[in-house]
Amino acid sequence: MPNKHPHYVVAVALLLITLSVNISMPLFRVYGAEAGMNNTQIALVLAAYIMGMLPCYVFLGGLSDKTGRKPVMIVSVICALASTVIITMFPNVYALIISRVLQGVALGLSMGCGTAYMSELLQPDQLATTKAANLASLFTSFGFGGGALATTIVLLMHFSLVPVTYYILIAVTFTGLLFVLFLPAVPPIGGSLLRLPYFPKGSFPVNLAIAICWAANGVVIAIIPGQLAKYGLTIYGGFCLVLINWSGALLQPFIRHVNPVAAVRTGFFLVPVGFGLVVLGCYINELLVILAGTCIMGIAAYGYSFMGGLNIISNLGGVQKARAVSGYMFYGYIGFGIPAIFLGYLADRFSILNSLVFFEVLIVLLSVYLFLTFTKNGSSLPAEESR
């Protein structure tokens, strides 16, 4: 089974892995409610994904360098496939926890490996690294949102604890695994297995900015469906995730040409505005306002803030660029998981709306602080770092 364009096979593998991550997201609240879970516990289920991903992402960053890209990609796709099989066979929140951990492992192992693999397969193209990064960004963005979108549409037509999208993804992922098995093997480049994140001087405002962006997104995914459930709109939480992922991803080609300092500053404005609209939509029970807010948040989280911050961190990292980017992503994923658990606790104690208002105030205060801090630090970046 020869692969005529092997780099596209790797890109599709990343797509399949990210599809598995959120294929069951529209049913998180339903599975949790059946088990009698509160907001805090459901947020912990969401964070199980981070528990699987971060150890692989942080401590096994050099695994594919040491063993080769192909074996790591095979293991990643197998983990993604297993995660979907488990939730299909056992459609409950406890199986979902195991599934989420496997999804985290699949993503943690594959992101850096897949991008590097595509870059090596595209050699000797002078733009191999850029093309690989763009493909990884595009395919994973569509994967993160696509799984949730497909399940949401199916559930709106026919509700089921095991929607047909689960079976389709199992079949497609198994087929994708067969193609991955026949990818050409690239000799390992060697190096240390353990690659701890690196936080270069001046990176804190940028790292904190992406943590806040992704924290807002994690809160929307974990908490907002609980508010929508009060009006019988739980399933529509899937559209929130789609807008968060796709709105920023679709703008990435444009944002790449924007000054990174200006891009990050734009994010300081977009996140509190977007989350504020989400809070307002929950208060007035208006789904379209909530969706508009998630769209604006996505433009920052996977557009302006993400792309601008990635550019700046890459430059600040110098020869330690890869480790600096790992530090950047580390902040982002910690932000994605931890605040949602805290907000879940507040929601259980003081109501969802009160917890969202509290988080909005916190976002505004931190955004003002970051803008002032970043204006000072960002304006002093060398010219080549700001292009």
PLY file of the C-alpha trace (Angstrom):
ply
format ascii 1.0
element vertex 387
property float x
property float y
property float z
element edge 386
property int vertex1
property int vertex2
end_header
0.00 0.00 0.00
2.33 2.77 -1.21
1.79 6.33 -0.04
2.20 8.74 -2.93
2.10 11.79 -0.66
3.27 10.53 2.74
3.21 13.95 4.42
-0.54 14.15 3.78
-0.97 10.75 5.45
0.70 12.17 8.57
-1.53 15.27 8.38
-4.63 13.06 8.15
-3.36 11.02 11.11
-3.22 14.25 13.14
-6.74 15.04 11.94
-8.02 11.64 13.10
-6.35 12.02 16.50
-7.87 15.46 17.08
-11.28 14.27 15.81
-11.25 11.67 18.58
-10.50 14.31 21.24
-13.87 16.06 20.95
-16.09 13.52 19.18
-17.96 12.89 22.45
-17.84 16.46 23.80
-21.55 17.24 23.13
-22.42 14.32 25.43
-20.09 15.20 28.34
-22.90 16.81 30.31
-25.32 13.99 29.49
-22.92 11.26 30.63
-22.13 13.28 33.77
-25.79 13.90 34.58
-26.57 10.18 34.31
-23.89 9.54 36.95
-25.17 12.39 39.15
-22.02 14.48 38.71
-21.86 18.20 39.48
-20.00 20.93 37.58
-16.74 20.36 39.44
-16.71 16.65 38.71
-17.53 17.16 35.03
-14.68 19.66 34.78
-12.38 17.02 36.29
-13.47 14.59 33.57
-12.53 17.21 30.99
-9.15 17.66 32.68
-8.40 13.93 32.44
-7.33 14.76 28.90
-4.66 17.10 30.28
-3.50 14.38 32.70
-2.79 12.11 29.75
-1.27 14.75 27.51
1.05 16.85 29.68
3.34 14.05 30.92
3.87 12.92 27.31
4.23 16.42 25.97
6.66 17.59 28.65
8.65 14.50 29.58
8.59 12.50 26.33
9.23 15.38 23.94
12.33 13.65 22.57
10.75 10.19 22.14
10.31 10.40 18.37
13.84 11.77 17.98
15.17 8.74 19.81
12.96 5.96 18.41
11.87 7.43 15.08
8.73 9.30 13.99
6.78 6.37 12.53
6.52 4.21 15.68
5.33 7.17 17.74
2.69 8.09 15.15
1.47 4.49 15.08
1.12 4.41 18.87
-0.67 7.79 18.81
-3.26 6.66 16.26
-3.80 3.39 18.17
-4.46 5.37 21.37
-6.94 7.60 19.54
-8.67 4.55 18.07
-8.82 2.83 21.47
-10.32 5.95 23.06
-13.23 5.97 20.60
-13.76 2.21 20.90
-13.96 2.47 24.71
-16.58 5.23 24.79
-18.56 3.41 22.07
-18.63 0.14 24.01
-19.24 1.79 27.40
-21.13 5.09 26.89
-20.78 6.43 30.42
-18.75 9.04 32.24
-16.36 6.55 33.83
-15.36 5.10 30.47
-15.10 8.70 29.26
-12.38 9.36 31.83
-10.26 6.51 30.45
-11.04 7.65 26.92
-9.95 11.21 27.71
-6.64 10.04 29.17
-5.93 8.03 26.01
-6.84 11.03 23.87
-4.39 13.13 25.85
-1.62 10.56 25.36
-2.35 10.42 21.62
-2.20 14.18 21.26
0.81 14.63 23.54
2.85 12.11 21.57
1.75 13.15 18.09
1.78 16.95 17.88
5.51 17.59 17.84
6.28 14.25 16.23
3.77 14.71 13.40
5.00 18.19 12.52
8.64 17.06 12.52
7.73 13.95 10.49
6.02 16.01 7.78
8.95 18.40 7.65
11.38 15.50 7.11
9.14 13.88 4.48
8.96 17.19 2.58
12.75 17.55 2.37
14.63 18.90 0.43
11.93 21.57 0.01
13.37 24.80 1.45
9.95 25.62 2.93
9.50 22.15 4.44
9.34 23.35 8.05
6.83 26.11 7.29
4.63 23.86 5.17
4.65 21.16 7.86
3.69 23.64 10.58
0.88 25.07 8.44
-0.48 21.60 7.63
-0.37 20.57 11.29
-2.16 23.75 12.35
-4.85 23.43 9.66
-5.61 19.71 10.09
-5.62 19.77 13.90
-7.84 22.86 14.01
-10.42 21.16 11.81
-10.09 17.99 13.83
-10.69 19.66 17.20
-13.88 21.29 15.95
-14.97 18.72 13.39
-15.60 15.87 15.82
-17.83 17.99 18.01
-19.66 19.46 15.01
-20.41 16.06 13.48
-21.75 14.63 16.74
-23.82 17.73 17.45
-25.51 17.57 14.04
-26.23 13.86 14.44
-27.66 14.34 17.95
-29.96 17.11 16.74
-31.41 14.68 14.20
-31.52 11.64 16.48
-30.40 11.62 20.10
-28.36 8.63 21.27
-25.75 7.93 23.90
-23.77 6.22 21.11
-24.16 8.42 18.03
-23.28 7.04 14.62
-20.27 9.38 14.47
-18.50 7.10 16.97
-18.75 4.13 14.61
-17.75 6.20 11.60
-14.68 7.53 13.37
-13.64 4.02 14.44
-13.83 2.82 10.83
-12.01 5.84 9.43
-9.32 5.79 12.13
-8.68 2.08 11.57
-8.29 2.76 7.84
-5.96 5.66 8.60
-3.89 3.41 10.85
-3.33 1.02 7.93
-1.94 3.89 5.85
0.29 5.02 8.72
1.72 1.49 8.96
3.00 1.85 5.39
4.61 5.26 5.85
8.31 5.44 5.03
10.55 5.20 8.08
12.81 8.18 8.71
16.04 7.41 10.62
15.89 8.78 14.18
18.05 11.85 14.77
18.86 10.84 18.35
19.00 13.02 21.43
17.69 13.10 24.95
14.30 11.60 25.77
13.61 14.18 28.47
13.16 17.75 27.25
11.84 20.01 29.96
10.11 23.25 28.92
12.17 26.41 28.75
10.82 29.80 29.82
13.08 32.50 28.36
13.37 35.95 29.92
10.45 38.17 28.95
8.16 35.25 28.06
5.88 35.41 31.11
3.30 37.91 29.74
2.98 35.95 26.49
2.73 32.59 28.27
0.17 33.94 30.72
-1.82 35.42 27.84
-2.26 32.06 26.12
-3.11 30.47 29.49
-5.94 32.99 29.95
-7.19 32.43 26.38
-7.33 28.69 26.74
-8.71 28.93 30.28
-11.70 30.85 28.92
-12.17 28.13 26.31
-11.93 25.36 28.89
-14.56 27.09 31.02
-16.89 27.36 28.02
-16.51 23.65 27.24
-16.87 22.47 30.85
-19.35 24.94 32.37
-21.50 26.52 29.65
-23.33 23.26 28.71
-24.61 23.19 32.30
-26.23 26.59 31.79
-27.57 25.58 28.37
-29.07 22.46 29.97
-31.45 24.66 31.96
-33.10 25.63 28.67
-32.85 22.23 26.99
-29.95 23.35 24.77
-27.14 21.13 26.09
-26.32 19.65 22.69
-25.63 23.11 21.25
-22.49 23.25 23.37
-20.83 21.45 20.46
-21.28 24.52 18.26
-19.45 26.59 20.88
-16.41 24.34 20.55
-16.56 24.45 16.75
-16.60 28.24 16.71
-13.75 28.45 19.24
-11.52 26.23 17.12
-12.47 27.22 13.60
-12.87 30.99 13.86
-9.23 31.48 14.81
-7.92 28.72 12.54
-9.57 30.21 9.45
-7.87 33.54 10.15
-4.40 32.10 10.70
-3.18 32.66 7.11
-3.98 36.38 7.51
-2.66 36.66 11.07
0.73 35.23 10.05
1.37 38.54 8.29
0.37 40.68 11.30
3.03 42.08 13.62
3.13 39.54 16.49
3.25 42.21 19.20
0.14 43.86 17.72
-1.52 40.44 17.38
-1.04 39.60 21.07
-2.28 43.05 22.09
-5.39 42.45 19.99
-5.97 39.25 21.94
-5.95 41.20 25.22
-9.06 42.98 23.94
-10.82 40.07 22.23
-10.82 37.57 25.12
-12.66 39.68 27.74
-15.10 40.95 25.08
-15.82 37.43 23.83
-16.21 35.93 27.28
-18.34 38.91 28.30
-20.73 38.11 25.46
-20.87 34.49 26.62
-21.82 35.65 30.11
-24.41 38.07 28.70
-25.89 35.32 26.49
-26.22 33.02 29.51
-27.87 35.81 31.51
-30.47 36.70 28.86
-30.81 33.09 27.62
-29.79 33.96 24.06
-27.88 31.21 22.25
-26.76 33.44 19.37
-25.04 35.85 21.77
-23.21 32.92 23.40
-22.10 31.66 19.99
-20.93 35.14 18.98
-18.87 35.32 22.16
-17.24 31.94 21.57
-16.41 32.98 18.01
-14.61 36.12 19.24
-12.77 34.10 21.90
-11.63 31.64 19.23
-10.27 34.44 17.06
-7.95 35.24 19.96
-7.22 31.78 21.37
-6.35 30.11 18.06
-5.73 33.23 16.04
-4.23 36.52 17.22
-3.02 35.57 20.70
-1.85 32.11 19.69
-0.05 32.98 16.45
1.45 36.22 17.75
2.57 34.59 20.99
4.05 31.59 19.18
6.09 33.91 16.96
7.41 35.92 19.90
8.22 32.87 22.03
10.04 31.22 19.12
12.26 34.26 18.79
12.84 34.64 22.51
13.80 30.97 22.71
16.72 31.33 20.32
18.56 28.00 19.99
16.16 26.59 22.60
13.17 27.37 20.38
11.57 23.92 20.64
11.75 23.88 24.45
10.46 27.47 24.63
7.45 26.52 22.49
6.89 23.53 24.82
6.81 25.98 27.73
4.30 28.13 25.84
2.04 25.14 25.20
2.50 23.98 28.81
1.02 27.27 30.04
-1.81 26.96 27.52
-2.86 23.47 28.54
-2.56 24.19 32.26
-4.85 27.15 31.61
-7.24 24.93 29.67
-7.71 22.44 32.51
-7.17 23.94 35.96
-9.40 27.09 35.93
-12.35 25.05 34.61
-12.17 22.85 37.71
-12.10 25.91 40.00
-14.99 27.53 38.12
-16.91 24.26 38.33
-16.53 24.39 42.10
-17.73 28.01 42.20
-20.65 27.13 39.95
-21.74 24.40 42.35
-21.45 26.76 45.32
-22.70 30.08 43.94
-24.46 29.24 40.62
-23.06 29.10 37.10
-23.84 32.73 36.29
-22.11 34.08 39.39
-19.02 31.98 38.69
-18.91 33.23 35.08
-19.22 36.86 36.20
-16.36 36.33 38.65
-14.19 34.84 35.90
-15.04 37.71 33.54
-13.89 40.25 36.13
-10.69 38.26 36.61
-10.08 38.13 32.84
-10.57 41.90 32.52
-8.15 42.64 35.37
-5.50 40.25 34.03
-5.91 41.56 30.48
-5.34 45.14 31.65
-2.28 44.04 33.64
-0.91 42.08 30.67
-1.51 44.93 28.25
0.44 47.31 30.45
3.21 44.77 31.07
3.38 43.64 27.48
3.43 47.19 26.15
6.56 47.76 28.16
8.27 44.46 27.30
6.89 43.98 23.82
7.89 47.39 22.56
11.50 46.61 23.44
11.68 43.48 21.28
14.26 43.65 18.51
12.85 44.53 15.14
13.46 41.06 13.72
11.46 39.55 16.56
8.45 41.69 15.80
8.12 40.76 12.17
0 1
1 2
2 3
3 4
4 5
5 6
6 7
7 8
8 9
9 10
10 11
11 12
12 13
13 14
14 15
15 16
16 17
17 18
18 19
19 20
20 21
21 22
22 23
23 24
24 25
25 26
26 27
27 28
28 29
29 30
30 31
31 32
32 33
33 34
34 35
35 36
36 37
37 38
38 39
39 40
40 41
41 42
42 43
43 44
44 45
45 46
46 47
47 48
48 49
49 50
50 51
51 52
52 53
53 54
54 55
55 56
56 57
57 58
58 59
59 60
60 61
61 62
62 63
63 64
64 65
65 66
66 67
67 68
68 69
69 70
70 71
71 72
72 73
73 74
74 75
75 76
76 77
77 78
78 79
79 80
80 81
81 82
82 83
83 84
84 85
85 86
86 87
87 88
88 89
89 90
90 91
91 92
92 93
93 94
94 95
95 96
96 97
97 98
98 99
99 100
100 101
101 102
102 103
103 104
104 105
105 106
106 107
107 108
108 109
109 110
110 111
111 112
112 113
113 114
114 115
115 116
116 117
117 118
118 119
119 120
120 121
121 122
122 123
123 124
124 125
125 126
126 127
127 128
128 129
129 130
130 131
131 132
132 133
133 134
134 135
135 136
136 137
137 138
138 139
139 140
140 141
141 142
142 143
143 144
144 145
145 146
146 147
147 148
148 149
149 150
150 151
151 152
152 153
153 154
154 155
155 156
156 157
157 158
158 159
159 160
160 161
161 162
162 163
163 164
164 165
165 166
166 167
167 168
168 169
169 170
170 171
171 172
172 173
173 174
174 175
175 176
176 177
177 178
178 179
179 180
180 181
181 182
182 183
183 184
184 185
185 186
186 187
187 188
188 189
189 190
190 191
191 192
192 193
193 194
194 195
195 196
196 197
197 198
198 199
199 200
200 201
201 202
202 203
203 204
204 205
205 206
206 207
207 208
208 209
209 210
210 211
211 212
212 213
213 214
214 215
215 216
216 217
217 218
218 219
219 220
220 221
221 222
222 223
223 224
224 225
225 226
226 227
227 228
228 229
229 230
230 231
231 232
232 233
233 234
234 235
235 236
236 237
237 238
238 239
239 240
240 241
241 242
242 243
243 244
244 245
245 246
246 247
247 248
248 249
249 250
250 251
251 252
252 253
253 254
254 255
255 256
256 257
257 258
258 259
259 260
260 261
261 262
262 263
263 264
264 265
265 266
266 267
267 268
268 269
269 270
270 271
271 272
272 273
273 274
274 275
275 276
276 277
277 278
278 279
279 280
280 281
281 282
282 283
283 284
284 285
285 286
286 287
287 288
288 289
289 290
290 291
291 292
292 293
293 294
294 295
295 296
296 297
297 298
298 299
299 300
300 301
301 302
302 303
303 304
304 305
305 306
306 307
307 308
308 309
309 310
310 311
311 312
312 313
313 314
314 315
315 316
316 317
317 318
318 319
319 320
320 321
321 322
322 323
323 324
324 325
325 326
326 327
327 328
328 329
329 330
330 331
331 332
332 333
333 334
334 335
335 336
336 337
337 338
338 339
339 340
340 341
341 342
342 343
343 344
344 345
345 346
346 347
347 348
348 349
349 350
350 351
351 352
352 353
353 354
354 355
355 356
356 357
357 358
358 359
359 360
360 361
361 362
362 363
363 364
364 365
365 366
366 367
367 368
368 369
369 370
370 371
371 372
372 373
373 374
374 375
375 376
376 377
377 378
378 379
379 380
380 381
381 382
382 383
383 384
384 385
385 386
